[in-house]
């Protein structure tokens, strides 16, 4: 998890600090600065300030924890006795705020995980604890950064499902690796034994808890009771508003430094000293970096790349998506480059935009943002509901895990539909 890189960088900083303090000490002792002699305690104080790593601010920690927000949360208690939330955004956010520190502490204190069998995983989900499920597989390295922890000895795979459970007198962290489907567990610190007391059972079940789950190939699919009606969404292009367009251009770096602009068909092209912007009438904006200063490049890992991408989108795209929000979708690594895709999510469903499907695709290297394709859409939840297949039937039709989705082809309204969930 990049521990060797972090250690090497720390040692470099310590060496630099030692050399600086040595120079300051010699200069001070020789009265070069017209001062009194420096005591060893004063020198030690300066050195400690230079060598200690900077603490992550509370604002930065809150921002990364926002990225860790799952699509479903279940408070488990016993076999078939769960409180599960997926589509109620307000309730999901409230439950996340109450439980997120449990996961942060669990990941931060977890020992090296070991592989466990399906029976133990299912026994864990029938024990007191909290279960998180993500719409798409999340690399464990990203969860590490999002929760502000440092996982030693963990596999570099991905997971959609993890939980913190009190089982057999121990607090344990469990997760399912997406690539293999195998289950892993690690002893951890947070005590979740009494967490379930305030939460009533609301009919949430895992498929393996059903009397019969014939036709559902994924026994761990989460099934919620009474969720067969879902809202229709309306969509519009927020860049049709001149004030919004001006704010977005400013966030993307548009200023008096702009060299010139022109039209290519219906697209407006803006040429700056360091980048170009292409704005299409449908709200798609393409940013391409054309120049770097030749300095300032740093070694960037996947977690750094995702955070750079999220920071760019936080001001340029996230404020204008209405009732939806941006969620991590996927990351691909090339030669010294990372491509990170984000999707719009709303009411527990994923919104697939146009042919690309994603809301934003951002390419990052050691200098920063290389390219971004941003599909600007603002979504509103309407009062119209559509009755759909009950989740149990949807799970059977999907052959296993399933999810709510909306397809945005550029026209409103957007109808809800069930699709098979990505592995």
N, C-alpha and C positions, 0 to 999 in steps of 0.2 A: 504493500500500500504506500509505496514511495517513502518508506521510513529511512532508507539509506540516503535518498536525496535530501531529506529534511535534516538528517544528522550531519551530512557533509556541509550543507549550507550553514548550519549552526556553528560548526567548527571554523568555517571561513570567517563568520562574523566575530567569533571570539578572538581569532588571530588578529584581525584588523583592529579590534578594540584594544588588545594588548599592545600592539605597535603604537597606536595613537596615545594610549595612556603612558607608555614609556617615553614618548617624545615630550608629552606635556609635563611629566614628572621631572625629566632632565632639564627642560627649559625653566620650570618653576624653581627647582633647586639651585640653578645657576643665577637666579634673579634676572633672567633674561626679560621677564615681563614687568620688572620693577615691583615685585611682590615679596611677601614674607615666605620663608620655606614652607613647603607643603608637607602635611603629616601623612603617614601611611593610611590612616583611616579615611582621610579626604579622598585620596587616590582610589581606595577601594570603593567608595560611594560612587564615583564617576564611572568606574569600570562596570559595576553591577548594573547601572542604568543603561550602558551601551550593549551589554551582552545578553540581558534577559529578553526573551521573545515577547513581542507585543501581545497583549491580551485581546481576544476577539471582543469587540464592543457588543453591548446588548442589542443594538440596532442590527448589526451584521448577523448575530445569532438568530434574531427574530426573522430576518429575511430568508436565511437558509432553511429555517424550520417551516416556512411557508412552502418551500419547494418539496418538503417531505410529506405534505398533506396527502393522505390516501384517498381512494375513491369509495371505500367501504370500511366501516368499523363495526366490530362485534364485541360486546362485553359477554364473555362466556361464563357459565356457572356450573352446569351439569349437562348430561346427555339431553339434547333437545330442549335445553332451557337457556336461551340466549336473547340478548337485546341487540338487534342489528339495524344499522342505518346506512343507506346508500343514496337515496334520492332527495331527501330533505336537507338542502344545503345548510340551512341555519342550524339544524340539530347536529349535522355532521361536524360543522365547525366548532360548535360548543363542546361536543364530545372529544374532538381532537385536542382542543385547548386544555381539557381536563386530563388527557392521557399522554400527550406528547412527551412530557418530561420522563414518564416511565420508560418510554422507548429510548430516549436519549441516555438515561442512566443505565439502562440494560445493555445497550450497545457499548457504552463507555466502560462498563465493568465486566463485560462478557469474557469468559475464558475461550481458549481455542475450541471451536465446535467439533463435534464428532457426529458421524453419520448414525441415524437411528432408523428404525423400521416404521412402516406405515401404521402398525398397531399403536406404537407410542405416540405418533403424531395425532392420531384420532383420539387417543386417551387424553392428550394435552388439550384438545379442543373441547373436551367434556369436563374440563377442570376450571377453577377460577382464574380469570385472566382477561387480557385484551388482545384482539386479533386485528391486524391491519391488512388490507388488500389494495393493491395498486392496479390501475387499468392496464398498464403495460409493464413488462419486466424492467426492474431498475437495477443497474450494476451495483454490487455491494460497495464498490469504491465511492459511488455517489452518496449512498446512504451514510457512509462514514463521514463525508464532508458535510452533508446536510444536517446531521444531528450533532456536529461539532465534536466527533469522537475520533479515536484512532484504533482501528481494529487490527491486531497483530495475529498472524497465523490464519487469517481467513482466506477462503478461496476467492478468486477474482470473478466469480460467476454473477448471475443476476437472480433476483427474486421478485415475485409479485405478492407472496404471502409470508407474513411473519407474525409471531405472537409472543407475548410475555406471559408466562403461566406459572401458577403455584401447583406443583405436582409432587406427590410422595415426599412432602416435607422440604422441598427445594424450590427456589425461584429459578426458572429456566427460560432462555430465549430460544425459540424454534423458528426455522424458516425452511421453505421449500425452494430448492435451486431450480430455476426455470429450464435450464438447458437439459438436465437429466431427469427432473422430476423427483430426485432424491430428497430426503428430509435430513436436517441437521439440528443439533441442539447444543447449547452451551450453558453451564451454570452462570448465574448473574446475580446482581445485588438487589434490585428493587423488589419490595414485597407487595404483591398484588392480591394477597389472600382475601382481603376484605373489600376489594374494589367493587365487587358485584352487588353489594347490599342495596344501594339506592336504585338499581336498575331492574325494572320488571321484565318478564319474558314477553316478547312481542311476536313470536312465531318464526323468527329467523332460524334456518336450519342449514346444515351442510348436507350435501346429497347422501353421504354415507349414513346419515342419521335417519333417513326416510325408511319406512318399513320395506319398501321396494324402490329401487332407483333404476329399473330396467330401461335401457335406452339412453342413460346418462353415463357416458364413458368416463367422465371426470368425477370421482366420488367426493372431491373436495370443493365442488362448485357450491357457492353460497346462494341459497334460495330464500327470498323474503316473501312473507305472506301478505296478500292484499295489495299488491303493487302492479295491477294490470291496467291502470289508467295513467297516462302521462301527457304533459302539456305540449301543445304546438308552440314553436318558436317563430318569431318574426325576425328578419335580418335586413340590415341596410348598410350602405357604404358610408362610414363616418367621414371620409375625406371629401364628401360632397359639400360639407360645411367648411367655408373658407377659414374660419377661426381655428377649427381643428387641424386643417391642412397646414396652416401657418405654424401651429405648435409642433406638429410632427416634423415638418421640415427643419425647424429650429433644433429639435431633439436629435435629428440626424446630421446636424452640422452645417446646414444651409446658412450662409451669412454673406456679408459684403465681399468676402473673398471669392465668391463665385465668379468664374471666368465668363461663362456665357451659358445660354440655354437655347434649345431649339425643339421643334416637334418632328417626330418620326412617325408618320401616320397619325394615330390618335394619341400616341404616347408623348408625354413631356419629358425631355431629357435635360438634366441639369449637370453641368460640368464644373467641378470645383478643382482646386489645386491638388487635392489628395484623393478625391473620389468622384464617382458619377452616381446620379440618381435617375432612375427611370420610373415614371409614374404613369400607370395605366388607368383608364376611366373606370374600370371595375374595382379599383381600390388596391390593386397589387403594386407594391413598391419594391424595386430591386436596387440595392446599394452595392457598389463594387469599389473597393479600395484600389487606387491607381498609383499610389506613391507612399513610401515609408521614409523615415528620416535616416535609415541605415543603422540606427542605434536603438537601444532600449529593448531589443528582443530578449525574451527570457524562456527558459524551459517550461513548457506548459503540459500538465497532465490532463486527463479527462475531466476530473473534478474542477480544475481551474478553468478549463474551456467552457464547461456548462455554466459556471458562475459568471464568466465574462459575457456569455450569450444572454443569460438572464438579466444581467445588469443593463445591457443595451436595450433589451425589450421592455424593461421596467418603465422607461420613460418614453420610448418610441411607439409601443404597441399596446401594452397592458392597460393603460388608462382609458382606452377607447373601445373596449369590447363589450360594454354593456353588462348584461347579466351573466356573461360567460367569464371564464378565467383561462389563463395560459397554464398548461401542464406539460411537463417533460414527456416526450414520446420515445425518442431513440437517439443513440449516439453512434457514429461510425468514425473510425480512425484511418487516415491515409498517411502519406509521407509528410510528417511534421505538421499535419493538419487534422482538425476534428470538425465533423459536421454534426450539429445538434438540431434535431427537429422538435418542435413544440406543437401541441394541438390545442384547440379550443375545447373546453369541457363546460357543461352546464347541467344541473339537476341530475348529476350522476351519470350523464351520457357524454360520449365523445362526438364532436362535430367534425365531419369530414368536409373540407372546403375544396371545391373544384376538382380538377384532375390530380392535383398534388396530394390532397388529403390533409396536409398539415396547415397550421396557422402561420408558422414561421420556420424557416430553415436558416441556420446561422453557421458560417464556416469561420473557424478561429485558428490562428497560428501564434507563434511567440511574440509577434508584434501587436496582436489584438484581432479585431474583426476584419476578415478578408472580404466576405460577401454575405449579404442577407437578402432573402426573399420573404417579404411580409405581405400577408393577405389581410387587409384591414376590413373587419366585419364587426358590426355592433348588433348584439342579440338582445331580444326582449322576450320574456316569458308571457305568453298570452293566457287568456282565461279559457281557451278551447282545450278540451281534453280528448284524447283518443283511447278507446278501449282496445287493449292488445291481448295477446295470449298470456295467460298466467305464467309466472316465472318457471314453474315446474315443467310446463309444456315447452316453454322457450328453451330450457336447458336440454330437454330431450331432442328438440328440433336441431339445436346447435351441435348436438353430439357431446356436450360437456359444458365447459365454461362459456358464458355468453355475456353480452353487455348491451345496454341501451345506446343507441346512436342516432344522429341526425345527419342528413346529407344536404350540404349547401351548394347547389349548382348555380347560385347567383340570383335565384328567384325566391320570393317569400310567399307563403309560409313554409316552415320546415316541419315535416312530419316525423314523429318518433318511430323507430323500428328496432327490432332485435337483430343482433349479429353475433357470430362466434367471436369470442374474445381472443386477442393475440396471445400466442404462447410466450 
